Amino acid sequence: MTTVATLHPKYVINSTGHQTAVILPIEEYNGLLEDLDDLAVIAERANEPTISHEQVVKELKSDGYLSD
């Protein structure tokens, strides 16, 4: 996840000295977009029922994805 400490913004300033825009390296911008997408998925799934770890392991074993 991107943090403020890992961003390297450059600010566009107008003639009165106010910041009007931000320029980010493309990698940082793409990282922010990925984080935003992840948060949207989390929000969409917030009310879904959960299952226990034991149940997940049981299902993975029965589906052949996990060995005993």
PyMOL Python script that loads the backbone (N, CA, C, O; Angstrom):
from pymol import cmd

cmd.read_pdbstr("""\
ATOM      1  N   MET A   1       0.843  -1.176   0.000  1.00  0.00           N
ATOM      2  CA  MET A   1       0.000   0.000   0.000  1.00  0.00           C
ATOM      3  C   MET A   1       0.887   1.237   0.000  1.00  0.00           C
ATOM      4  O   MET A   1       1.919   1.277   0.670  1.00  0.00           O
ATOM      5  N   THR A   2       0.482   2.221  -0.741  1.00  0.00           N
ATOM      6  CA  THR A   2       1.227   3.469  -0.846  1.00  0.00           C
ATOM      7  C   THR A   2       0.990   4.319   0.396  1.00  0.00           C
ATOM      8  O   THR A   2      -0.134   4.410   0.889  1.00  0.00           O
ATOM      9  N   THR A   3       2.046   4.935   0.893  1.00  0.00           N
ATOM     10  CA  THR A   3       1.911   5.853   2.022  1.00  0.00           C
ATOM     11  C   THR A   3       2.408   7.226   1.607  1.00  0.00           C
ATOM     12  O   THR A   3       3.125   7.370   0.617  1.00  0.00           O
ATOM     13  N   VAL A   4       2.022   8.223   2.369  1.00  0.00           N
ATOM     14  CA  VAL A   4       2.461   9.588   2.073  1.00  0.00           C
ATOM     15  C   VAL A   4       3.981   9.670   2.073  1.00  0.00           C
ATOM     16  O   VAL A   4       4.563  10.423   1.293  1.00  0.00           O
ATOM     17  N   ALA A   5       4.616   8.909   2.932  1.00  0.00           N
ATOM     18  CA  ALA A   5       6.077   8.934   3.025  1.00  0.00           C
ATOM     19  C   ALA A   5       6.745   8.403   1.766  1.00  0.00           C
ATOM     20  O   ALA A   5       7.898   8.741   1.501  1.00  0.00           O
ATOM     21  N   THR A   6       6.047   7.573   0.975  1.00  0.00           N
ATOM     22  CA  THR A   6       6.654   7.003  -0.225  1.00  0.00           C
ATOM     23  C   THR A   6       6.329   7.789  -1.489  1.00  0.00           C
ATOM     24  O   THR A   6       6.812   7.449  -2.568  1.00  0.00           O
ATOM     25  N   LEU A   7       5.522   8.831  -1.368  1.00  0.00           N
ATOM     26  CA  LEU A   7       5.169   9.641  -2.538  1.00  0.00           C
ATOM     27  C   LEU A   7       6.191  10.751  -2.755  1.00  0.00           C
ATOM     28  O   LEU A   7       6.790  11.266  -1.811  1.00  0.00           O
ATOM     29  N   HIS A   8       6.370  11.099  -4.010  1.00  0.00           N
ATOM     30  CA  HIS A   8       7.280  12.183  -4.373  1.00  0.00           C
ATOM     31  C   HIS A   8       6.541  13.180  -5.267  1.00  0.00           C
ATOM     32  O   HIS A   8       6.805  13.258  -6.467  1.00  0.00           O
ATOM     33  N   PRO A   9       5.607  13.949  -4.673  1.00  0.00           N
ATOM     34  CA  PRO A   9       4.811  14.872  -5.485  1.00  0.00           C
ATOM     35  C   PRO A   9       5.591  16.124  -5.866  1.00  0.00           C
ATOM     36  O   PRO A   9       6.488  16.570  -5.149  1.00  0.00           O
ATOM     37  N   LYS A  10       5.224  16.666  -7.002  1.00  0.00           N
ATOM     38  CA  LYS A  10       5.695  17.988  -7.422  1.00  0.00           C
ATOM     39  C   LYS A  10       4.429  18.811  -7.607  1.00  0.00           C
ATOM     40  O   LYS A  10       3.449  18.330  -8.176  1.00  0.00           O
ATOM     41  N   TYR A  11       4.448  20.031  -7.137  1.00  0.00           N
ATOM     42  CA  TYR A  11       3.249  20.855  -7.149  1.00  0.00           C
ATOM     43  C   TYR A  11       3.309  21.899  -8.256  1.00  0.00           C
ATOM     44  O   TYR A  11       4.353  22.497  -8.516  1.00  0.00           O
ATOM     45  N   VAL A  12       2.170  22.100  -8.897  1.00  0.00           N
ATOM     46  CA  VAL A  12       2.013  23.176  -9.868  1.00  0.00           C
ATOM     47  C   VAL A  12       1.424  24.346  -9.094  1.00  0.00           C
ATOM     48  O   VAL A  12       0.408  24.208  -8.413  1.00  0.00           O
ATOM     49  N   ILE A  13       2.069  25.492  -9.207  1.00  0.00           N
ATOM     50  CA  ILE A  13       1.655  26.668  -8.444  1.00  0.00           C
ATOM     51  C   ILE A  13       1.231  27.761  -9.414  1.00  0.00           C
ATOM     52  O   ILE A  13       1.905  28.013 -10.413  1.00  0.00           O
ATOM     53  N   ASN A  14       0.104  28.412  -9.110  1.00  0.00           N
ATOM     54  CA  ASN A  14      -0.374  29.483  -9.991  1.00  0.00           C
ATOM     55  C   ASN A  14       0.359  30.791  -9.695  1.00  0.00           C
ATOM     56  O   ASN A  14       1.253  30.837  -8.851  1.00  0.00           O
ATOM     57  N   SER A  15      -0.028  31.836 -10.392  1.00  0.00           N
ATOM     58  CA  SER A  15       0.676  33.120 -10.280  1.00  0.00           C
ATOM     59  C   SER A  15       0.525  33.768  -8.908  1.00  0.00           C
ATOM     60  O   SER A  15       1.309  34.651  -8.560  1.00  0.00           O
ATOM     61  N   THR A  16      -0.462  33.349  -8.123  1.00  0.00           N
ATOM     62  CA  THR A  16      -0.630  33.901  -6.777  1.00  0.00           C
ATOM     63  C   THR A  16       0.020  33.023  -5.707  1.00  0.00           C
ATOM     64  O   THR A  16      -0.079  33.309  -4.514  1.00  0.00           O
ATOM     65  N   GLY A  17       0.685  31.955  -6.143  1.00  0.00           N
ATOM     66  CA  GLY A  17       1.404  31.100  -5.216  1.00  0.00           C
ATOM     67  C   GLY A  17       0.604  29.954  -4.623  1.00  0.00           C
ATOM     68  O   GLY A  17       1.082  29.268  -3.719  1.00  0.00           O
ATOM     69  N   HIS A  18      -0.616  29.737  -5.121  1.00  0.00           N
ATOM     70  CA  HIS A  18      -1.444  28.638  -4.617  1.00  0.00           C
ATOM     71  C   HIS A  18      -1.185  27.352  -5.404  1.00  0.00           C
ATOM     72  O   HIS A  18      -1.029  27.374  -6.625  1.00  0.00           O
ATOM     73  N   GLN A  19      -1.144  26.251  -4.690  1.00  0.00           N
ATOM     74  CA  GLN A  19      -0.978  24.954  -5.342  1.00  0.00           C
ATOM     75  C   GLN A  19      -2.265  24.613  -6.085  1.00  0.00           C
ATOM     76  O   GLN A  19      -3.352  24.636  -5.508  1.00  0.00           O
ATOM     77  N   THR A  20      -2.131  24.297  -7.368  1.00  0.00           N
ATOM     78  CA  THR A  20      -3.313  24.020  -8.188  1.00  0.00           C
ATOM     79  C   THR A  20      -3.349  22.600  -8.738  1.00  0.00           C
ATOM     80  O   THR A  20      -4.398  22.146  -9.197  1.00  0.00           O
ATOM     81  N   ALA A  21      -2.238  21.902  -8.701  1.00  0.00           N
ATOM     82  CA  ALA A  21      -2.193  20.538  -9.230  1.00  0.00           C
ATOM     83  C   ALA A  21      -0.983  19.822  -8.637  1.00  0.00           C
ATOM     84  O   ALA A  21      -0.088  20.435  -8.055  1.00  0.00           O
ATOM     85  N   VAL A  22      -0.993  18.503  -8.809  1.00  0.00           N
ATOM     86  CA  VAL A  22       0.103  17.669  -8.321  1.00  0.00           C
ATOM     87  C   VAL A  22       0.582  16.790  -9.461  1.00  0.00           C
ATOM     88  O   VAL A  22      -0.224  16.257 -10.224  1.00  0.00           O
ATOM     89  N   ILE A  23       1.879  16.641  -9.575  1.00  0.00           N
ATOM     90  CA  ILE A  23       2.480  15.737 -10.552  1.00  0.00           C
ATOM     91  C   ILE A  23       3.180  14.632  -9.765  1.00  0.00           C
ATOM     92  O   ILE A  23       3.991  14.893  -8.876  1.00  0.00           O
ATOM     93  N   LEU A  24       2.844  13.388 -10.119  1.00  0.00           N
ATOM     94  CA  LEU A  24       3.462  12.223  -9.475  1.00  0.00           C
ATOM     95  C   LEU A  24       4.166  11.374 -10.516  1.00  0.00           C
ATOM     96  O   LEU A  24       3.739  11.330 -11.670  1.00  0.00           O
ATOM     97  N   PRO A  25       5.243  10.698 -10.124  1.00  0.00           N
ATOM     98  CA  PRO A  25       5.814   9.703 -11.029  1.00  0.00           C
ATOM     99  C   PRO A  25       4.745   8.658 -11.363  1.00  0.00           C
ATOM    100  O   PRO A  25       3.913   8.330 -10.517  1.00  0.00           O
ATOM    101  N   ILE A  26       4.766   8.142 -12.580  1.00  0.00           N
ATOM    102  CA  ILE A  26       3.726   7.231 -13.044  1.00  0.00           C
ATOM    103  C   ILE A  26       3.616   5.990 -12.164  1.00  0.00           C
ATOM    104  O   ILE A  26       2.513   5.485 -11.954  1.00  0.00           O
ATOM    105  N   GLU A  27       4.740   5.487 -11.645  1.00  0.00           N
ATOM    106  CA  GLU A  27       4.701   4.308 -10.783  1.00  0.00           C
ATOM    107  C   GLU A  27       3.902   4.589  -9.512  1.00  0.00           C
ATOM    108  O   GLU A  27       3.128   3.747  -9.058  1.00  0.00           O
ATOM    109  N   GLU A  28       4.096   5.775  -8.944  1.00  0.00           N
ATOM    110  CA  GLU A  28       3.367   6.136  -7.732  1.00  0.00           C
ATOM    111  C   GLU A  28       1.882   6.330  -8.036  1.00  0.00           C
ATOM    112  O   GLU A  28       1.028   5.915  -7.253  1.00  0.00           O
ATOM    113  N   TYR A  29       1.575   6.952  -9.157  1.00  0.00           N
ATOM    114  CA  TYR A  29       0.186   7.145  -9.575  1.00  0.00           C
ATOM    115  C   TYR A  29      -0.505   5.793  -9.760  1.00  0.00           C
ATOM    116  O   TYR A  29      -1.618   5.588  -9.277  1.00  0.00           O
ATOM    117  N   ASN A  30       0.162   4.874 -10.461  1.00  0.00           N
ATOM    118  CA  ASN A  30      -0.415   3.544 -10.669  1.00  0.00           C
ATOM    119  C   ASN A  30      -0.597   2.806  -9.347  1.00  0.00           C
ATOM    120  O   ASN A  30      -1.577   2.082  -9.169  1.00  0.00           O
ATOM    121  N   GLY A  31       0.330   2.984  -8.431  1.00  0.00           N
ATOM    122  CA  GLY A  31       0.196   2.378  -7.105  1.00  0.00           C
ATOM    123  C   GLY A  31      -1.023   2.902  -6.366  1.00  0.00           C
ATOM    124  O   GLY A  31      -1.732   2.141  -5.708  1.00  0.00           O
ATOM    125  N   LEU A  32      -1.267   4.204  -6.475  1.00  0.00           N
ATOM    126  CA  LEU A  32      -2.453   4.786  -5.847  1.00  0.00           C
ATOM    127  C   LEU A  32      -3.731   4.244  -6.470  1.00  0.00           C
ATOM    128  O   LEU A  32      -4.703   3.976  -5.765  1.00  0.00           O
ATOM    129  N   LEU A  33      -3.732   4.081  -7.794  1.00  0.00           N
ATOM    130  CA  LEU A  33      -4.909   3.514  -8.461  1.00  0.00           C
ATOM    131  C   LEU A  33      -5.165   2.082  -8.002  1.00  0.00           C
ATOM    132  O   LEU A  33      -6.314   1.698  -7.785  1.00  0.00           O
ATOM    133  N   GLU A  34      -4.111   1.293  -7.853  1.00  0.00           N
ATOM    134  CA  GLU A  34      -4.259  -0.083  -7.364  1.00  0.00           C
ATOM    135  C   GLU A  34      -4.815  -0.095  -5.944  1.00  0.00           C
ATOM    136  O   GLU A  34      -5.691  -0.896  -5.618  1.00  0.00           O
ATOM    137  N   ASP A  35      -4.300   0.800  -5.101  1.00  0.00           N
ATOM    138  CA  ASP A  35      -4.799   0.887  -3.727  1.00  0.00           C
ATOM    139  C   ASP A  35      -6.272   1.272  -3.709  1.00  0.00           C
ATOM    140  O   ASP A  35      -7.050   0.721  -2.931  1.00  0.00           O
ATOM    141  N   LEU A  36      -6.657   2.212  -4.561  1.00  0.00           N
ATOM    142  CA  LEU A  36      -8.052   2.638  -4.642  1.00  0.00           C
ATOM    143  C   LEU A  36      -8.942   1.488  -5.084  1.00  0.00           C
ATOM    144  O   LEU A  36     -10.035   1.303  -4.550  1.00  0.00           O
ATOM    145  N   ASP A  37      -8.480   0.720  -6.054  1.00  0.00           N
ATOM    146  CA  ASP A  37      -9.237  -0.439  -6.520  1.00  0.00           C
ATOM    147  C   ASP A  37      -9.378  -1.477  -5.407  1.00  0.00           C
ATOM    148  O   ASP A  37     -10.453  -2.047  -5.220  1.00  0.00           O
ATOM    149  N   ASP A  38      -8.299  -1.721  -4.675  1.00  0.00           N
ATOM    150  CA  ASP A  38      -8.349  -2.668  -3.557  1.00  0.00           C
ATOM    151  C   ASP A  38      -9.363  -2.215  -2.506  1.00  0.00           C
ATOM    152  O   ASP A  38     -10.128  -3.029  -1.988  1.00  0.00           O
ATOM    153  N   LEU A  39      -9.368  -0.926  -2.193  1.00  0.00           N
ATOM    154  CA  LEU A  39     -10.308  -0.407  -1.200  1.00  0.00           C
ATOM    155  C   LEU A  39     -11.750  -0.524  -1.673  1.00  0.00           C
ATOM    156  O   LEU A  39     -12.647  -0.785  -0.871  1.00  0.00           O
ATOM    157  N   ALA A  40     -11.980  -0.333  -2.969  1.00  0.00           N
ATOM    158  CA  ALA A  40     -13.332  -0.483  -3.515  1.00  0.00           C
ATOM    159  C   ALA A  40     -13.808  -1.923  -3.376  1.00  0.00           C
ATOM    160  O   ALA A  40     -14.964  -2.162  -3.028  1.00  0.00           O
ATOM    161  N   VAL A  41     -12.934  -2.878  -3.643  1.00  0.00           N
ATOM    162  CA  VAL A  41     -13.295  -4.297  -3.498  1.00  0.00           C
ATOM    163  C   VAL A  41     -13.600  -4.617  -2.036  1.00  0.00           C
ATOM    164  O   VAL A  41     -14.563  -5.324  -1.740  1.00  0.00           O
ATOM    165  N   ILE A  42     -12.789  -4.103  -1.135  1.00  0.00           N
ATOM    166  CA  ILE A  42     -13.026  -4.327   0.295  1.00  0.00           C
ATOM    167  C   ILE A  42     -14.386  -3.769   0.700  1.00  0.00           C
ATOM    168  O   ILE A  42     -15.137  -4.427   1.419  1.00  0.00           O
ATOM    169  N   ALA A  43     -14.704  -2.564   0.243  1.00  0.00           N
ATOM    170  CA  ALA A  43     -15.989  -1.947   0.581  1.00  0.00           C
ATOM    171  C   ALA A  43     -17.154  -2.755   0.022  1.00  0.00           C
ATOM    172  O   ALA A  43     -18.168  -2.931   0.697  1.00  0.00           O
ATOM    173  N   GLU A  44     -17.017  -3.246  -1.202  1.00  0.00           N
ATOM    174  CA  GLU A  44     -18.082  -4.039  -1.820  1.00  0.00           C
ATOM    175  C   GLU A  44     -18.322  -5.347  -1.073  1.00  0.00           C
ATOM    176  O   GLU A  44     -19.450  -5.835  -1.018  1.00  0.00           O
ATOM    177  N   ARG A  45     -17.275  -5.906  -0.506  1.00  0.00           N
ATOM    178  CA  ARG A  45     -17.381  -7.225   0.125  1.00  0.00           C
ATOM    179  C   ARG A  45     -17.554  -7.145   1.641  1.00  0.00           C
ATOM    180  O   ARG A  45     -17.563  -8.176   2.313  1.00  0.00           O
ATOM    181  N   ALA A  46     -17.690  -5.953   2.179  1.00  0.00           N
ATOM    182  CA  ALA A  46     -17.735  -5.772   3.636  1.00  0.00           C
ATOM    183  C   ALA A  46     -18.865  -6.543   4.303  1.00  0.00           C
ATOM    184  O   ALA A  46     -18.715  -6.982   5.443  1.00  0.00           O
ATOM    185  N   ASN A  47     -19.982  -6.716   3.626  1.00  0.00           N
ATOM    186  CA  ASN A  47     -21.130  -7.380   4.241  1.00  0.00           C
ATOM    187  C   ASN A  47     -21.265  -8.848   3.859  1.00  0.00           C
ATOM    188  O   ASN A  47     -22.261  -9.489   4.194  1.00  0.00           O
ATOM    189  N   GLU A  48     -20.276  -9.378   3.168  1.00  0.00           N
ATOM    190  CA  GLU A  48     -20.324 -10.792   2.802  1.00  0.00           C
ATOM    191  C   GLU A  48     -20.086 -11.654   4.037  1.00  0.00           C
ATOM    192  O   GLU A  48     -19.344 -11.264   4.938  1.00  0.00           O
ATOM    193  N   PRO A  49     -20.709 -12.813   4.077  1.00  0.00           N
ATOM    194  CA  PRO A  49     -20.466 -13.700   5.220  1.00  0.00           C
ATOM    195  C   PRO A  49     -19.021 -14.204   5.201  1.00  0.00           C
ATOM    196  O   PRO A  49     -18.408 -14.343   4.142  1.00  0.00           O
ATOM    197  N   THR A  50     -18.507 -14.469   6.369  1.00  0.00           N
ATOM    198  CA  THR A  50     -17.138 -14.979   6.474  1.00  0.00           C
ATOM    199  C   THR A  50     -17.177 -16.469   6.796  1.00  0.00           C
ATOM    200  O   THR A  50     -18.184 -16.996   7.268  1.00  0.00           O
ATOM    201  N   ILE A  51     -16.051 -17.135   6.528  1.00  0.00           N
ATOM    202  CA  ILE A  51     -15.919 -18.538   6.911  1.00  0.00           C
ATOM    203  C   ILE A  51     -14.622 -18.691   7.695  1.00  0.00           C
ATOM    204  O   ILE A  51     -13.678 -17.920   7.524  1.00  0.00           O
ATOM    205  N   SER A  52     -14.598 -19.681   8.541  1.00  0.00           N
ATOM    206  CA  SER A  52     -13.432 -19.885   9.404  1.00  0.00           C
ATOM    207  C   SER A  52     -12.247 -20.425   8.600  1.00  0.00           C
ATOM    208  O   SER A  52     -12.405 -20.962   7.504  1.00  0.00           O
ATOM    209  N   HIS A  53     -11.075 -20.266   9.173  1.00  0.00           N
ATOM    210  CA  HIS A  53      -9.857 -20.799   8.570  1.00  0.00           C
ATOM    211  C   HIS A  53      -9.968 -22.311   8.420  1.00  0.00           C
ATOM    212  O   HIS A  53      -9.566 -22.879   7.404  1.00  0.00           O
ATOM    213  N   GLU A  54     -10.514 -22.946   9.432  1.00  0.00           N
ATOM    214  CA  GLU A  54     -10.676 -24.398   9.393  1.00  0.00           C
ATOM    215  C   GLU A  54     -11.547 -24.816   8.213  1.00  0.00           C
ATOM    216  O   GLU A  54     -11.253 -25.808   7.545  1.00  0.00           O
ATOM    217  N   GLN A  55     -12.614 -24.067   7.952  1.00  0.00           N
ATOM    218  CA  GLN A  55     -13.501 -24.388   6.835  1.00  0.00           C
ATOM    219  C   GLN A  55     -12.782 -24.198   5.495  1.00  0.00           C
ATOM    220  O   GLN A  55     -12.961 -24.994   4.573  1.00  0.00           O
ATOM    221  N   VAL A  56     -11.974 -23.151   5.392  1.00  0.00           N
ATOM    222  CA  VAL A  56     -11.210 -22.920   4.162  1.00  0.00           C
ATOM    223  C   VAL A  56     -10.259 -24.086   3.918  1.00  0.00           C
ATOM    224  O   VAL A  56     -10.184 -24.609   2.805  1.00  0.00           O
ATOM    225  N   VAL A  57      -9.538 -24.491   4.949  1.00  0.00           N
ATOM    226  CA  VAL A  57      -8.603 -25.613   4.822  1.00  0.00           C
ATOM    227  C   VAL A  57      -9.351 -26.872   4.404  1.00  0.00           C
ATOM    228  O   VAL A  57      -8.898 -27.601   3.521  1.00  0.00           O
ATOM    229  N   LYS A  58     -10.490 -27.131   5.030  1.00  0.00           N
ATOM    230  CA  LYS A  58     -11.292 -28.315   4.701  1.00  0.00           C
ATOM    231  C   LYS A  58     -11.712 -28.294   3.228  1.00  0.00           C
ATOM    232  O   LYS A  58     -11.621 -29.311   2.540  1.00  0.00           O
ATOM    233  N   GLU A  59     -12.171 -27.138   2.747  1.00  0.00           N
ATOM    234  CA  GLU A  59     -12.601 -27.024   1.348  1.00  0.00           C
ATOM    235  C   GLU A  59     -11.428 -27.176   0.382  1.00  0.00           C
ATOM    236  O   GLU A  59     -11.560 -27.820  -0.659  1.00  0.00           O
ATOM    237  N   LEU A  60     -10.288 -26.590   0.722  1.00  0.00           N
ATOM    238  CA  LEU A  60      -9.109 -26.722  -0.138  1.00  0.00           C
ATOM    239  C   LEU A  60      -8.652 -28.173  -0.226  1.00  0.00           C
ATOM    240  O   LEU A  60      -8.262 -28.648  -1.293  1.00  0.00           O
ATOM    241  N   LYS A  61      -8.705 -28.863   0.892  1.00  0.00           N
ATOM    242  CA  LYS A  61      -8.334 -30.284   0.890  1.00  0.00           C
ATOM    243  C   LYS A  61      -9.320 -31.100   0.068  1.00  0.00           C
ATOM    244  O   LYS A  61      -8.912 -31.960  -0.713  1.00  0.00           O
ATOM    245  N   SER A  62     -10.611 -30.840   0.236  1.00  0.00           N
ATOM    246  CA  SER A  62     -11.612 -31.624  -0.504  1.00  0.00           C
ATOM    247  C   SER A  62     -11.573 -31.333  -1.998  1.00  0.00           C
ATOM    248  O   SER A  62     -11.950 -32.182  -2.806  1.00  0.00           O
ATOM    249  N   ASP A  63     -11.118 -30.134  -2.372  1.00  0.00           N
ATOM    250  CA  ASP A  63     -10.999 -29.780  -3.794  1.00  0.00           C
ATOM    251  C   ASP A  63      -9.653 -30.190  -4.385  1.00  0.00           C
ATOM    252  O   ASP A  63      -9.415 -30.007  -5.579  1.00  0.00           O
ATOM    253  N   GLY A  64      -8.770 -30.746  -3.548  1.00  0.00           N
ATOM    254  CA  GLY A  64      -7.483 -31.222  -4.028  1.00  0.00           C
ATOM    255  C   GLY A  64      -6.411 -30.158  -4.147  1.00  0.00           C
ATOM    256  O   GLY A  64      -5.355 -30.410  -4.728  1.00  0.00           O
ATOM    257  N   TYR A  65      -6.663 -28.964  -3.604  1.00  0.00           N
ATOM    258  CA  TYR A  65      -5.675 -27.888  -3.681  1.00  0.00           C
ATOM    259  C   TYR A  65      -4.688 -27.904  -2.522  1.00  0.00           C
ATOM    260  O   TYR A  65      -3.668 -27.216  -2.557  1.00  0.00           O
ATOM    261  N   LEU A  66      -4.994 -28.690  -1.501  1.00  0.00           N
ATOM    262  CA  LEU A  66      -4.147 -28.752  -0.317  1.00  0.00           C
ATOM    263  C   LEU A  66      -4.050 -30.210   0.108  1.00  0.00           C
ATOM    264  O   LEU A  66      -5.051 -30.924   0.170  1.00  0.00           O
ATOM    265  N   SER A  67      -2.833 -30.633   0.398  1.00  0.00           N
ATOM    266  CA  SER A  67      -2.661 -32.034   0.816  1.00  0.00           C
ATOM    267  C   SER A  67      -2.799 -32.150   2.330  1.00  0.00           C
ATOM    268  O   SER A  67      -2.686 -31.168   3.065  1.00  0.00           O
ATOM    269  N   ASP A  68      -3.044 -33.374   2.768  1.00  0.00           N
ATOM    270  CA  ASP A  68      -3.180 -33.619   4.211  1.00  0.00           C
ATOM    271  C   ASP A  68      -1.859 -33.488   4.831  1.00  0.00           C
ATOM    272  O   ASP A  68      -1.727 -33.652   6.043  1.00  0.00           O
TER     273      ASP A  68
END
""", "prot")
cmd.dss("prot")
cmd.show_as("cartoon", "prot")
cmd.util.cbc("prot")
cmd.orient("prot")
